[in-house]
């Protein structure tokens, strides 16, 4: 297959390409839903993975991003980002067939080793394929539509992922009841279906037109090209923020599923239901955050959504006191609602701010450096988190208030930290530091966070009023379809 590049794209070609990007997002989201997150963690636990191994599995995808350093040379040499993405990504996604075959070919112990090898191979190839994606999208998507376009793409992908998550969760529980001795085979079927969806995504990527890569004014050697982002003071501040943020989030996030399965002893269906609640909230707020990022700035969105997100991480420490109690489920519900709202803003703005600040002609190097630093920090955070979980497994910090009177003694458990609680707290502290680093980043259009917060509260109040009527509930049910039918034309 040949994938020609063009000096300029017509308006029709651009719109066709944007539709293909959306369709790839839908197919890729289906693959990620069926092969990653909760299902991959549960599969690894069934193979006997420890907390340290879970942390290492979570670290594999970001660690694999290190191959983007030589991949920059590949992109600059071939200068055909579509060809690189299609060929390499197709091979990468076929590894999910091999992972799905683990229960058929290996013992439990050998299967865990093969899972690590196969996931590492998949992640390395996917990282190579994605090296030029950011600069490709920067050249394809009009600057004034970055926020609205990618928020719409995320909203549609999330809307599609919700029924797949629910269906897969109920399917796994049902399979377990029918075939308790063959539980792993149920996950294999999910991985096979995820691989099929991933190949469909590769097809859509192959149809996205590619503008010719801009040529830098000054031809830099490879090492200078890599070091260039660190010579830009503002971009260096952005790198520091994203790096510290990735470390903080990945210190705790990979273990939420483990925590709910082991510590809270929740079943898969309920965990999936909580995840779906979070996704629904993200679905609602992608549009709102997208409008704010275009109207104000990505930094302004991050200054509001970031602190809310890390506050949710801290709240996990209060879901046990020291075991499950009356408020455990209500707290989990509140955490997932607020996490969904804040994650929509964080995911959208953290991706777009790099696209916006990277200079044209050097976007591949600048965006790759962001990915590398963020990925390395995420990998270290996941590995440290796994080590922490094992280290603190038999350690506890508690604070009890006691009231003693004649004939009566009352004790109040005000603080109890065990195992995962320790790095939930640590992730919160490091997250606060990363928000401090964000303040040093400069972006055109930024406003104080109180302005965005005020607008956010107004949007929530309006949405709540709209949903309080029968018509509003009907519109909410139709939301994914309304988004899907919305025209691609942006407005200046």
C-alpha positions in Angstrom: 0.0 0.0 0.0 1.2 3.5 -0.8 0.4 6.5 1.4 1.2 9.7 -0.5 1.6 13.0 1.3 0.3 16.3 0.0 1.7 19.8 0.1 -1.8 21.2 1.0 -5.1 19.6 1.8 -8.4 20.9 0.5 -11.3 21.6 2.9 -13.0 18.4 1.8 -9.9 16.3 2.4 -9.4 17.9 5.8 -13.0 17.1 6.8 -12.7 13.6 5.5 -9.5 13.2 7.6 -11.1 14.5 10.7 -14.0 12.0 10.3 -11.4 9.2 10.0 -9.6 10.4 13.1 -12.9 10.1 15.0 -13.6 6.6 13.6 -10.1 5.5 14.6 -10.8 6.9 18.1 -13.9 4.8 18.4 -12.2 1.6 17.2 -9.2 2.2 19.4 -11.3 2.9 22.4 -13.1 -0.4 21.9 -9.8 -2.2 21.9 -8.5 -0.4 25.0 -11.8 -1.1 26.8 -11.6 -4.8 26.1 -7.9 -5.4 26.6 -6.7 -2.9 29.2 -7.5 -1.4 32.5 -9.6 -3.5 34.8 -9.7 -6.6 32.6 -5.9 -6.7 32.1 -5.3 -6.2 35.9 -7.8 -8.9 36.8 -6.3 -11.3 34.2 -2.8 -10.7 35.6 -4.1 -11.3 39.2 -5.6 -14.6 38.1 -2.1 -15.5 36.7 -0.7 -14.9 40.2 0.7 -11.4 39.8 1.9 -9.6 42.9 1.6 -5.9 43.6 5.1 -5.4 42.3 4.3 -7.2 39.1 1.0 -5.2 38.6 3.1 -2.0 39.0 5.6 -3.3 36.4 2.8 -4.2 34.0 1.4 -0.6 34.4 5.0 0.7 33.8 5.5 -1.2 30.5 3.5 1.1 28.2 5.2 4.3 29.4 8.6 2.6 29.5 8.2 1.6 25.9 7.9 5.3 25.0 11.7 5.5 25.4 11.9 4.0 21.9 10.5 7.2 20.6 14.0 8.7 20.8 15.4 6.7 17.8 11.9 6.8 16.3 12.2 10.6 15.8 15.0 9.8 13.4 12.8 7.3 11.6 10.0 9.8 11.2 12.4 12.6 10.1 14.1 10.2 7.6 11.0 8.6 6.0 8.8 11.7 6.5 5.6 9.6 6.0 3.8 9.4 9.3 0.8 7.5 8.0 2.9 4.7 6.5 4.9 4.3 9.8 1.7 4.3 11.9 -0.2 1.8 9.7 2.4 -0.9 9.2 3.9 -0.9 12.7 0.6 -0.5 14.6 -1.0 -3.4 12.7 1.8 -5.7 13.9 1.6 -4.3 17.4 -2.1 -5.0 17.8 -1.8 -8.6 16.6 0.0 -9.3 19.9 -3.3 -9.3 21.7 -4.1 -12.6 19.9 -1.0 -14.1 21.5 -1.9 -12.7 24.9 -5.4 -14.2 24.5 -3.8 -17.6 23.7 -1.9 -17.7 27.1 -4.5 -19.9 28.9 -4.4 -22.4 26.0 -0.6 -22.6 25.7 1.0 -22.0 29.1 0.8 -22.9 32.7 -0.2 -20.1 35.1 3.4 -19.2 36.1 4.8 -19.3 32.5 1.7 -17.4 31.3 2.6 -14.5 33.5 6.1 -14.3 32.1 4.7 -14.5 28.5 2.2 -11.8 29.3 5.0 -9.4 30.3 7.0 -10.2 27.2 4.0 -9.9 24.8 2.8 -6.7 26.4 6.3 -5.2 26.3 6.5 -6.1 22.5 3.1 -4.6 21.8 3.9 -1.4 23.7 7.3 -0.9 22.0 5.8 -1.2 18.5 2.8 1.0 19.5 5.2 3.7 20.8 7.2 3.6 17.5 3.9 3.9 15.5 2.7 6.9 17.6 5.9 9.0 17.4 4.7 11.1 14.5 1.0 11.1 15.5 1.1 14.3 17.5 2.8 16.3 14.7 0.5 14.7 12.1 -2.6 15.8 14.1 -1.1 19.3 14.6 -0.8 19.7 10.8 -4.2 18.2 10.2 -6.5 19.8 12.8 -7.0 23.6 12.6 -5.5 25.3 15.6 -8.8 27.1 16.5 -10.6 23.7 16.7 -8.1 21.7 18.8 -10.1 21.9 22.0 -13.6 21.3 20.5 -12.4 18.6 18.1 -10.5 16.4 20.5 -13.1 16.9 23.2 -15.7 15.6 20.8 -13.4 12.7 19.8 -12.9 11.8 23.5 -16.7 12.1 24.2 -17.6 9.8 21.4 -15.0 7.3 22.3 -16.1 7.4 26.0 -19.8 7.0 24.9 -18.9 3.9 22.9 -16.7 2.5 25.7 -19.5 2.6 28.3 -21.7 -0.1 26.9 -18.6 -2.3 26.0 -17.4 -1.9 29.6 -20.7 -2.8 31.1 -21.2 -5.7 28.7 -17.7 -7.1 29.3 -18.0 -6.8 33.1 -21.3 -8.7 33.2 -20.0 -11.2 30.7 -16.9 -12.0 32.9 -19.0 -12.5 36.0 -21.5 -14.7 34.1 -18.6 -16.7 32.5 -17.1 -17.2 36.0 -20.4 -18.6 37.3 -20.8 -21.0 34.3 -17.1 -22.1 34.0 -15.4 -21.4 37.4 -12.5 -23.7 36.4 -11.9 -21.9 33.1 -12.2 -18.2 34.1 -9.0 -17.2 32.2 -10.6 -18.3 28.9 -13.3 -15.7 29.3 -10.6 -13.0 29.3 -9.1 -14.6 26.1 -12.3 -14.0 24.2 -12.2 -10.3 25.3 -8.7 -9.9 24.0 -9.5 -11.5 20.7 -12.4 -9.1 20.2 -10.2 -6.2 21.3 -7.6 -7.2 18.7 -10.2 -7.2 15.9 -11.4 -3.7 16.9 -7.8 -2.5 16.9 -7.2 -3.7 13.3 -10.4 -1.8 12.3 -8.8 1.3 13.8 -5.6 0.7 11.7 -7.8 0.7 8.6 -9.3 4.1 9.5 -5.8 5.5 10.2 -4.8 4.3 6.7 -7.5 6.6 5.2 -6.4 9.8 7.0 -4.7 12.2 4.5 -1.3 13.5 5.6 0.0 17.0 4.9 3.6 17.2 4.0 5.8 17.7 7.1 7.1 21.2 7.6 10.8 21.6 7.1 12.6 23.3 10.0 14.3 26.6 9.1 17.6 25.2 10.5 18.6 21.6 9.9 19.6 20.3 13.4 21.6 17.2 14.2 19.7 14.5 16.0 21.1 15.2 19.5 20.5 19.0 19.1 16.9 18.2 17.9 16.2 16.2 21.0 17.7 18.9 23.3 15.9 21.8 21.6 12.7 21.6 23.8 14.9 22.0 26.9 16.3 25.3 25.6 12.8 26.8 25.4 12.2 28.0 29.0 8.4 27.9 28.7 8.3 24.4 27.2 10.8 23.2 29.9 8.3 24.4 32.5 5.6 22.4 30.7 7.8 19.3 30.7 8.4 19.7 34.5 4.7 19.9 35.1 3.7 16.9 33.0 6.6 14.8 34.4 5.7 15.4 38.0 2.0 15.0 37.3 2.5 11.7 35.5 4.6 10.4 38.5 2.0 11.4 41.0 -1.0 9.9 39.1 0.7 6.6 38.2 1.9 6.2 41.8 -1.7 5.4 42.7 -3.9 5.0 39.7 -2.8 1.5 38.6 -3.8 0.1 42.0 -7.4 1.4 42.2 -8.7 -1.9 40.7 -6.4 -4.0 42.9 -7.6 -2.1 45.9 -11.3 -2.6 45.1 -10.8 -6.3 44.3 -8.6 -7.2 47.2 -9.1 -4.7 50.0 -12.8 -3.9 49.5 -13.7 -7.3 48.0 -16.0 -5.9 45.3 -17.2 -8.0 42.4 -16.2 -7.2 38.8 -19.7 -6.0 37.8 -19.8 -3.4 40.5 -16.3 -2.1 39.8 -17.2 -1.8 36.1 -20.4 0.1 37.1 -18.3 2.6 39.0 -16.0 3.0 36.1 -19.0 3.6 33.8 -20.3 6.3 36.2 -16.9 8.0 35.9 -17.0 7.7 32.1 -20.5 9.1 31.9 -19.3 12.2 33.9 -16.4 12.6 31.5 -18.7 12.2 28.6 -20.8 15.1 29.9 -17.9 17.4 30.7 -15.7 16.8 27.6 -17.7 19.4 25.7 -17.6 21.9 28.6 -13.8 21.6 29.1 -13.3 21.7 25.3 -15.2 25.0 25.1 -13.2 26.4 28.1 -9.8 25.4 26.5 -10.7 27.2 23.3 -12.3 30.2 25.0 -9.6 30.6 27.8 -6.6 28.3 27.6 -5.6 24.7 28.4 -3.6 25.9 31.4 -6.7 27.5 32.8 -8.6 24.2 32.5 -5.7 22.4 34.2 -5.6 24.8 37.1 -9.2 23.8 38.0 -9.4 20.1 36.9 -5.9 19.2 38.2 -6.5 20.0 42.0 -9.9 18.3 41.8 -8.4 15.1 40.4 -5.6 14.8 43.0 -8.2 15.6 45.7 -10.1 12.5 44.5 -6.9 10.4 45.0 -6.6 11.6 48.6 -10.2 10.7 49.3 -9.5 7.0 48.6 -7.7 6.8 51.9 -11.1 7.4 53.7 -12.9 4.5 52.0 -11.8 2.3 54.9 -11.7 3.0 58.6 -9.8 0.6 58.7 -12.2 -1.8 57.0 -15.3 -1.2 54.8 -18.0 0.8 56.7 -21.2 2.6 56.1 -19.8 5.4 54.0 -17.5 3.2 51.8 -19.9 2.8 48.9 -21.2 6.5 48.9 -17.6 7.7 49.0 -16.6 5.4 46.1 -19.6 6.8 44.1 -18.6 10.4 44.9 -14.9 9.7 44.0 -15.8 8.3 40.6 -18.2 11.1 39.8 -15.6 13.8 40.6 -12.8 11.8 39.0 -14.8 11.6 35.8 -15.4 15.4 35.8 -11.8 16.3 36.5 -10.2 13.6 34.3 -12.1 14.9 31.2 -10.4 18.3 31.7 -7.0 16.9 32.6 -6.8 14.5 29.7 -8.0 17.0 27.1 -6.0 20.0 28.3 -2.7 18.1 29.0 -2.7 16.7 25.5 -3.7 19.9 23.8 -1.3 22.2 25.6 1.7 20.4 24.2 0.2 20.6 20.7 -0.4 24.3 21.1 3.0 25.2 22.5 5.1 23.1 20.2 6.6 25.2 17.4 5.6 24.3 13.8 8.4 22.5 12.0 9.8 21.0 15.3 6.6 19.5 16.6 7.7 15.9 16.3 10.8 16.5 18.6 9.0 18.7 21.1 6.0 16.4 21.5 8.2 13.3 21.6 10.2 14.8 24.5 7.0 15.5 26.4 5.9 11.9 25.8 9.3 10.6 26.9 9.5 12.5 30.1 5.8 11.9 31.0 6.1 8.2 30.2 9.4 7.7 32.1 7.9 9.5 35.2 4.7 7.3 34.8 6.7 4.1 34.7 8.8 5.0 37.7 5.6 6.0 39.6 4.0 2.6 38.8 7.0 0.6 39.8 7.5 2.6 43.0 3.8 2.2 43.7 4.0 -1.6 43.4 7.0 -1.7 45.7 5.2 0.6 48.2 2.2 -1.7 48.2 4.3 -4.7 49.1 6.4 -2.8 51.6 3.5 -1.3 53.5 1.4 -4.5 53.3 2.2 -5.2 57.0 2.5 -1.7 58.2 -0.1 0.6 59.6 -0.4 4.2 61.0 -3.5 5.0 63.1 -4.7 7.8 65.2 -7.4 7.2 67.7 -9.2 9.7 69.9 -10.4 8.3 73.2 -12.9 9.7 75.7 -12.7 8.2 79.2 -15.3 9.0 81.9 -16.4 7.1 85.0 -17.9 3.8 83.8 -17.6 4.7 80.1 -14.9 4.8 77.4 -15.4 5.9 73.8 -12.8 5.6 71.0 -12.9 7.4 67.7 -10.8 6.1 64.8 -9.9 9.4 63.2 -7.0 8.2 60.9 -5.9 4.8 59.7 -3.4 4.3 56.9 -2.7 0.8 55.6 -0.8 -0.5 52.5 -2.3 1.5 49.5 -3.4 4.4 51.7 0.2 5.5 52.2 0.9 6.1 48.5 -2.5 7.6 47.9 -1.5 10.2 50.4 2.0 10.6 48.8 0.5 10.9 45.3 -1.7 13.7 46.6 1.3 15.6 48.0 3.3 15.2 44.7 0.3 16.2 42.7 0.1 19.5 44.7 3.7 20.1 43.7 3.0 19.5 40.0 0.1 22.0 40.1 2.7 24.5 41.5 4.9 23.8 38.5 2.0 24.4 36.2 1.8 28.0 37.4 5.2 28.7 35.7 3.9 27.7 32.2 2.7 30.6 30.0 0.0 30.2 27.5 -1.9 32.8 25.4 -5.4 33.4 26.7 -4.9 32.1 30.2 -7.1 33.4 33.0 -7.3 32.9 36.7 -8.7 29.6 37.9 -11.5 31.4 39.7 -12.9 32.6 36.4 -13.0 29.0 35.0 -14.3 27.7 38.3 -17.2 30.2 38.2 -18.0 29.3 34.6 -17.8 25.6 35.5 -20.3 26.1 38.4 -22.6 28.0 36.1 -22.4 25.1 33.5 -23.1 22.5 36.1 -26.1 24.5 37.4 -27.5 24.9 33.9 -27.0 21.2 33.2 -28.6 20.2 36.4 -31.7 22.4 35.7 -31.9 20.9 32.2 -31.7 17.4 33.5 -34.4 18.0 36.1 -37.1 18.0 33.4 -38.4 15.0 31.4 -37.1 16.7 28.2 -33.7 17.2 29.8 -33.5 13.5 30.7 -34.5 12.6 27.2 -31.8 14.9 25.7 -29.2 13.3 28.1 -30.1 9.9 26.8 -29.7 11.2 23.2 -26.4 13.0 23.9 -24.0 10.5 22.3 -26.1 10.4 19.1 -26.4 14.2 19.0 -22.7 14.5 19.3 -22.2 11.9 16.5 -24.5 13.8 14.2 -22.9 17.2 14.9 -21.2 18.8 11.9 -17.4 19.0 11.8 -17.4 22.7 10.8 -15.6 24.7 13.4 -16.1 28.4 14.3 -13.5 31.0 14.7 
